Amino acid sequence: MSWSSHSADIYRLGSLPSSNYKMVSIVNGESCQREYKADPASESEALKALRADAARFKADAIIETQCFHLKPDADSICYSEVSCAGRAIQWVD
């Protein structure tokens, strides 16, 4: 399944689009460093996963986007983790 043809714009918390829109879903994306020697989790990878989640709802943009760098717990499978969440929206006339 390819999401490359539909990439939603990202609006950070505190920044809203000027167009009219309707919310279609809450979406999230995560980046997890599963191996000690692997690249650390990154916000860019988490945002890519967030866009992929939004694409399932044919979203035009994601608003109120926030990303968090999470500290792993003792039982975590991730050495480092970034989690992003937002509201997927579609433009309306």
Wavefront OBJ file of the C-alpha trace (Angstrom):
o trace
v 0.000 0.000 0.000
v 1.463 3.372 -0.999
v 0.770 6.693 0.615
v 3.218 8.710 -1.466
v 0.468 10.223 -3.625
v -1.336 11.670 -0.623
v 0.833 13.530 1.860
v -1.008 15.580 4.457
v 0.286 18.985 5.530
v 1.338 19.203 9.179
v 0.154 22.070 11.391
v 1.822 22.233 14.800
v -0.081 22.985 17.983
v -1.004 26.687 17.991
v -1.022 26.968 14.189
v -4.291 26.413 12.321
v -5.071 26.515 8.590
v -7.077 29.461 7.253
v -9.333 27.203 5.130
v -12.539 25.587 6.365
v -12.160 21.964 7.404
v -13.798 19.044 9.162
v -12.052 16.639 11.526
v -12.060 13.028 10.342
v -9.972 11.229 12.981
v -7.350 11.391 15.686
v -4.114 10.030 14.203
v -0.724 9.047 15.574
v 2.673 7.922 14.419
v 5.669 6.492 16.212
v 9.357 5.951 15.694
v 11.033 3.247 17.759
v 14.709 2.334 18.002
v 14.434 -1.444 18.451
v 18.135 -2.295 18.367
v 20.894 -0.789 20.467
v 23.155 -0.057 17.477
v 20.326 1.195 15.230
v 19.647 4.855 14.490
v 17.795 6.573 17.341
v 14.071 7.190 17.018
v 13.395 10.424 15.149
v 10.643 12.993 14.903
v 10.849 12.886 11.090
v 10.134 9.126 11.087
v 7.276 9.595 13.570
v 5.793 12.355 11.360
v 6.085 10.069 8.309
v 4.106 7.416 10.222
v 1.604 10.114 11.287
v 1.061 11.076 7.625
v 0.592 7.388 6.734
v -2.086 7.064 9.432
v -3.808 10.231 8.152
v -3.733 8.873 4.589
v -5.990 5.994 5.682
v -8.682 8.646 6.259
v -7.852 10.585 3.047
v -6.893 13.560 5.218
v -5.687 16.774 3.593
v -3.839 17.966 6.695
v -3.093 17.194 10.332
v -3.711 19.916 12.922
v -2.754 20.313 16.591
v 0.248 18.065 15.930
v 2.458 17.372 18.922
v 5.482 15.097 19.198
v 6.954 13.655 22.372
v 10.353 12.076 22.984
v 9.511 9.234 25.352
v 11.867 7.752 27.899
v 11.871 3.952 27.674
v 10.619 1.965 30.670
v 12.343 -1.149 31.907
v 10.004 -3.376 29.872
v 10.028 -1.220 26.709
v 11.029 -2.755 23.371
v 12.390 0.650 22.239
v 15.788 2.073 23.211
v 14.452 5.481 22.149
v 10.962 6.444 21.033
v 9.213 9.444 19.498
v 5.420 9.581 19.362
v 3.403 12.172 17.400
v -0.347 12.734 17.503
v -2.779 15.125 15.857
v -6.202 15.567 14.304
v -6.640 14.511 10.678
v -8.804 16.952 8.715
v -10.331 17.336 5.264
v -10.932 20.649 3.521
v -14.570 21.721 3.043
v -15.976 24.412 0.745
l 1 2 3 4 5 6 7 8 9 10 11 12 13 14 15 16 17 18 19 20 21 22 23 24 25 26 27 28 29 30 31 32 33 34 35 36 37 38 39 40 41 42 43 44 45 46 47 48 49 50 51 52 53 54 55 56 57 58 59 60 61 62 63 64 65 66 67 68 69 70 71 72 73 74 75 76 77 78 79 80 81 82 83 84 85 86 87 88 89 90 91 92 93
